[in-house]
Amino acid sequence: MKFTPAQQTIISHPIQPHEVVKVHAFAGTGKTSTLIYFSQARLKMRFLYVAFNKSVQLEAAGKFPSHVICKTAHSLAWRGFGSRFKHKLEFGLKANTVMDALELEEYEAAKFTLETLHRFLVSADPTLYSAHVPPLARLHYPPENMPDFVSSARTLWAKMTNELDKSVPMIHDGYLKMYQLSKPRLNFDCILLDEAQDISPVIADIVLSQGCVTILVGDPHQAIYGWRGAQDTMQKVDATTTLYLAHSFRFGKNVASLANKILHTFKGEKEQLFGLNGSGKLGRVKGQYTILARTNGALFSEAAELIKNYKLGFIGGIHSYQFGLLVDTYHLFNNQHEKIQDSYIRGFPNYPQLKKFAEEVEDFELMSRCRIVDKFEQSIPSLVNEIIDKAVDPKHAQICLSTAHKSKGLEFDKVKLSNDFTKLLEDEKLISTDKTNSEEFNLVYVAVTRVRESLEINDRLKVFIDWLDSQPGNN
């Protein structure tokens, strides 16, 4: 196999004992194949490859040589901790369960207790304390009426970790936290941590506390899971060596140029991304293509316009897009509380209060849902039913639809971007990077770099490119 010079530099890097190496791998630059050849060049070393999720782990196990053990962090924790709770293991913990287990009267109190526990579980912290209480709770309650969420969350954690207490199930992040608190020692010479930009602090602590050679691989500009508790380990960890993979085998120079403009302007990235797959095309897409959106609401709006004339497929399955929450929001809009299924939405007294809350906390998904309800109003229930009934397997679809989050790690021949990604300009000036969360710019970059052949950009990107081209020195 012929390697790029950057790949060859990584593969032949003379690693030192206890060294921490960061490999900044831009989109589509062959990071997995580089790691495979890196390990093949060191057959006498014991490697652990830590994958982001189960599907990545299974794929890696079929590609890496036999001296590389491929695991997820949760599978490392399963034998000594997770397996003890098989009889009460569930994928998630609901606020209603918390209400019953702790005898709470308010749904909101249960929700914030659950979030306090979650923030502890994904952290590297040894104890649960006040910093884990979500800031939103402090906005929701006046100081004199603030419930003791730390005490409630500690009680919830005690019940969860009690094998005999079935009132609170164990969840996967729960036994992973128990594993981290046990300070495990892993018998490997080198750990390869993939997708390091989206790793939670609890996983980073498990890996980095081992003291062996550690290779952190990822793209800080693809960090898009902060809302789930992930933190960009690539940015936080001091490395002895930082290397780059900047030649993308996925797309051509036109897409690479667009990605560079986004990263240089809004992220201050100084390294260049290069497209090796020809020139590529920026323009209108035709035939079969994939629409990428920022929110489920915008994706619904796209589907509503297309469902009459096209076979539509949803990446990851249509039920993962939670269109039922649109119906619940519509019921709140219609003052039909008795029909609302979702406890969170039912907790709002009326629709204007929901909209106000969404804007105050800048909940993009919730704001998008409100815009869809305002746009389609009484058509919402019938449109949801029609879209769900007519959805086909993506393999048989004329047009596929996905959010940028779900598209992470995937690639498509032709991509069209929805117009609900963050604004890049406002009043003919660049949007302030202080005003917009860094992850919003990352989502634009992720969406742009999913394409192999043709990309149809949205109006916001067109305005940005025209503005950038009009600036002195850019002509």
N, C-alpha and C positions, 0 to 999 in steps of 0.2 A: 504494500500500500504506500502511496506517495503522500507525505505529510507536508503541511505548511511549515515554514520555518518556526512559527510560534508553537505548533504542536511538537515539533522535534525538540525544541528547547525544554518543554515540559517533560516529555518522555525521558530525556537524557539528564534531567536535573540531578545533580549530586546531593541527595538528601543527607542531612546531618541528624544525629540523635536529638530527639525532643523538638525537632524543627516544626514550625507551623507555616505552611505555605498557602497563600491565597491565589486561586486561579479565577480571574475575572473573565467569564466566558459569555460573550455577547450572544444574542439569539441566533440559533442555527449554526454554531461554530464547531460542532463535533466534540463536545466535552466528554460524552460517554465513551466514544471510540478512543479518545485521547487517554482517558483513565484506564481503559482496557489494555492498551499497549504499554502504558506506564507500569501496570502491575505485571504484565508479561515479561518486562525487562528485569524484573526482580523476583525470580521464581523461588528464592530461598526465604523471602519475607512472608510473614503471616499478615494478611490484609483483612480488614473489615470494611465493607461498603455499606454505609447507612443511607437507605433510600427514603424519599419523601413520603411515599405511600406504598400500599401492597402491590398495586399493578406495576409500578416502577421496579419494585424489588424482584418480582417474579420475572420480569423482562430481563433485568440485569443478571439474575442467576443463570439464565440461559446463554448469556454472552461472555461473562467474565471467566477467566481460567479457574481451575478447581482450588487453587490456594487462596482464593478470595471468597470469604463468607459474606453473602448478601443478606442483610436484615433491615427491617424497619426498627425504629426505636421501640415501638410497642412490642414487637416480637422478642426483642432482647429482654423486656420486662415480663413477658408472659409466664415463663417457666416458674420463677420464684414468687411471683406476685399475682399476675392476672389469673392464673389457673386456680388459685385458691378461692376465687369469687365466681366460678363458672355458674353456680346455682343462682346468683343474683346479678349477673352481668347484663347490662343494657347499653345501647349505643348512645343514648342521651338521657338527660334528667329534665323533667318538665316542672314548670312552676307550680302546677296543680299538685304534683307529688310532694313538693317542698311545703306547700301550704298544709297538707294533711300531716306530714311527718313532724313538722314543727308547730302545728296548731296555730298557724297564722291566719288572720282574718282578711288581710289585703293581698290581692294578686300582685300589686306593685312591690310590696315588701318581700314577697317570695321571689320575684324576678330579680330584685337587686341583691338579695341574699345569694341566689344562684350565681349571679354574675361576679359577686365578691369571691365566692369559692373558685369559680373558673379562672379568675385573674391570678389567684394563688397557685392553682394547679399548673398553669402554663409558665409560671415564673421559676426562677432559680432559687427563690427565697426559701430558707429552712422553716420559717414560721409564717402563719397567717396574721396579718396586722392591718392597721388602718389604711395603709397605702393601697391595699387591694380593693377597697370600696370604690366603685366606679364614680367618676366625677358627676355623672348625670344624676346620681342619687342625691348629691348635695344640692343640685338645682331643683330637684323634685320636692324635697322636704325642707322646711325652715329649720334652722339649727336647734331650736327648742323642742321640735317634734321629731328629730332624726332618730330612727330606730337604731339599735346596736347591731349593725350588720356583721361586725367582726365576731361577736359572740354567737349570733345565729349561724354564720358560716362555719365556725368551729364546731358547733353542735352537729351541723349537717355533715361535715367531714368525719366526725367521730362515728356517726351512724353509718356512713358509707363504708368506712374501713373496718366496721364490726361484721365479721363473717356471719354472726348469728342474727343480726338486725336486718330484716327484710323490708323494713319500711322505706329504706333509701337504697336503691340499687347501686352497684359499683359501675362506673363508666370507664372507658379505655384511658382517658386522661388521668383518672384517679389512680389506677395501679401503676401507670407510668411515673406519676409523682412519688408514689411509695418507693419505686425502684430508685429514683434519683436521690431520695432522702436516705436510702440505705448505703449510699456512696459505693457503688459497685466498682470492681476492678476487672477490666477486660484484658485478656491475654493475647494482645496483637502487637505487631511491630509498627503497623501503620493503619490509620483510620482514614477512609475517604468519605467525607461528608458532602453529599450531593444536595443541590438546591439550598445552599447555606443561607441564601437571602430570605428564605421563608421558614426558617427553623425557629421554633419557640425557644425561649431561654432555658426551659427545663431540659430540652434535648441538647442544646449547646453545652450546658453544664456537664451532662453525662459524658459527652465526647471530649471536651477540652480538659476535663479533670484527670484524664488517663495519663497524660505526660508522655505518650509515645508520639511518633511522627504523625502529624495531622495535616491532611490536604483538604482545605475548604474550597469547594467549587460552586460557583453560582454567578448570577448576574444581579448586582444591586438594583439595577433599573427594572428588574422584573419582580421586585418585592411588592406584592399586592394583597397580602393577607394579614396586615396589621390589625384589622378588625377582629381577627380570630385569635389574637395574642401573639402572632409571630413578630419577631424582631430581626432586623437585618444583621445577622452575625458577621457577614462580610465586612460591614462598615465598623462594627463594634470591636472586633478582635484585632490586636496588633500582631502582624505576621513578620517572620524573619525574612520572607521573600514574597513578592507579589508578581505574578505572571499574567499574561493576557492571551485570550483567544479572540481574535477580532476579524477573522475571515469567515464569512457565513457561506455555507454550502447551500442554503435554502433559497435565497432570493438574489436578485441582481443589483446592479449599482444604483438604479433609481430609488429603490426602496431603502437601500443602505444610506443614500444621501438624505432622504426624508427623515430616517431614524436619527442620523447625526444632527440634523437641524433641531430636532426636538430635544435630544440629550444635551447638546452644547448650550442651547438657549435656556432651558428650564432646569437642567440638572448640573450644569457646569462641567460636563464630561469633556476631558481633554483628549482622550484616546479616540481614534477613528475606527469606525466599523466599515468593513469592505464587503461588497456583494460579489460572490464568485459565480453566480448562476446567470451569466449573461447580463443584459441590460434590464430586463423586466419592464413592465408597462404600468404607468399611472394613467388611469382613464376609466371610462365607463366599462363595466363588466357585462358580458352577455352569456347566454347559455346557462349551464349549471354553475352556481356560485354559493358562497356562504356569507350571510349577514352577521356582523359582530356588533353588539350593542353594549353600552355601559350598564344598563339596568334591565331587569325583567319587564318593567313597564314599557320601555321603549321597544323591546322585542315583541311584546304583545301588540303594540301599535303597528309595527311592521307586518306582523302576521295577519292582523285584521284587514289590512289593505290588500294582501296577496292571496288570502285563502280561497277566494272565488275562482281564481284562474291558475293556481299552481299547486303542485304537491309539495307540502312543506314537511321538513324533518327537523327535529330538535336535538342538537348534540347533547348527549347525556340523558335523553329521555324527557318527554314533555312534562312529566309530573315533577321533575326537579326544579321547574321554573315557578312553582307556587302560584299559578294563576287563580287558585281558589282564594288567595288573599285579596285579589282584585275584586272578587265577588263580595267578600266580607266588607271591603272598603266601600263598595257600592251600596251595600245594605246600611252602613253607617250614614252615607250620603242621603239615603232615603228614610233615615230615622227608623230603621227596622232592626232594632237591637236584638229582638228575639230570634232573628235568622242568622246572626253572626256566629260563626264557628270558632274563630280564633280569639282566645282569651285576651290577648294583648290589645287587639283592635276594639273588642267589646268593652275594654276598660276606659275608653274615651267617651265623654258624655255626648259629644256631637262631632260632626264632620269638620266644622271650622276649627275646633280645638285640635283635632288630629293634624290638619294642615299647618296650623300655627306651630305645633310642637315639631313637626318635620322640618320646618324652616329654621327654627331656633337651634336645633341640634345638628342641622345640615345633614340629615339622613337622605342621601341621594335616592335610595331605593324607594323610600316612603314618599318623597316628593314626586318621584316619577309616577308612582301608583296614583297619587292624587291628580296629577295632570291627565292621566288616562281616563280616570273617572269623570273629570270635568269635560273631557273631549267627547266621550262616547255615551255618558250618562245611562239612559235606560236600555241601551243596546248591550251593555256589559254582559249580563247573564247568558244571552243567546250567543254572543260572539265567543265567549269562553267555551261553551258547549260545542260550538261548531269547530273551533280550532282543535280542541282535544279529540273530537270524534274523527276529524279528517287527517290528523297528523300521521305520517308514515315513517318507516324506518329511514334514517338519514341516507342509507345506501341506495334507496329507491326514490329519493326526493329530487325535485327540480331545483329547489332552493333550500339550503340548510340554514338554521338560525342558532346562534349561541351568544352568551355573554362573553365579554373579554376574560372574565375570571375562569369560566369553564373551558375556554379555548387554550388556556395555558398548557404548554407542552405539546400542542397539536399544530398541524399545518394544513393549509388548503391551497388548491390551485388558484382559485379566484376569490377575492374577498371584497365586500362592500361594507363600509363603516357607517353605522347609524350616527345621527347627529346629536346624541345625548352625552357624548364624552365632554369632559370639562372644556370651558372656554379657554382659548389661548390668548385672545386679545379682548380688551374692553375699552371702549372709547378711543379706539385706534392706538392703544398702548398695550404692551405686553402685560398679561395678567400677573399680579404680584405672586411670587413664590411663597410669600408669607400668608397670602390670602387663600391659596389653594394647597391642599395636602399633597406632599410629594408623590403619594401613591396614585393620585389622579393623573399626573403626568406619566407615571409608570404604566398605567392602564392604556394610555394612548400608544405608547411605545410597544407594549405587548401586542395590542391589536394590529398595529401596522406591520409587525414582523412575523405574523402568522402566515403570510402569503408566499407562494412559490412563483407565480407567474404574473397575475394582473391584480392591481389594487385600485378600487374606486374610493377615493378619500371623501370625507364629509365636508360640509360647508365651512365648518370651523377651521379645519386644516387648510382649506383653500385660502381663506382670508389670512391665515397666519403666513402661508407661503408667499402670497402676494405682498403682504406687508414686509416680510423679510427681504424679498427681492428688491423692494423699493428703497431700502435703506442705503445710504452712501457707502460705497466700497463693496457692495454686493452685486454690482452689475458687471 
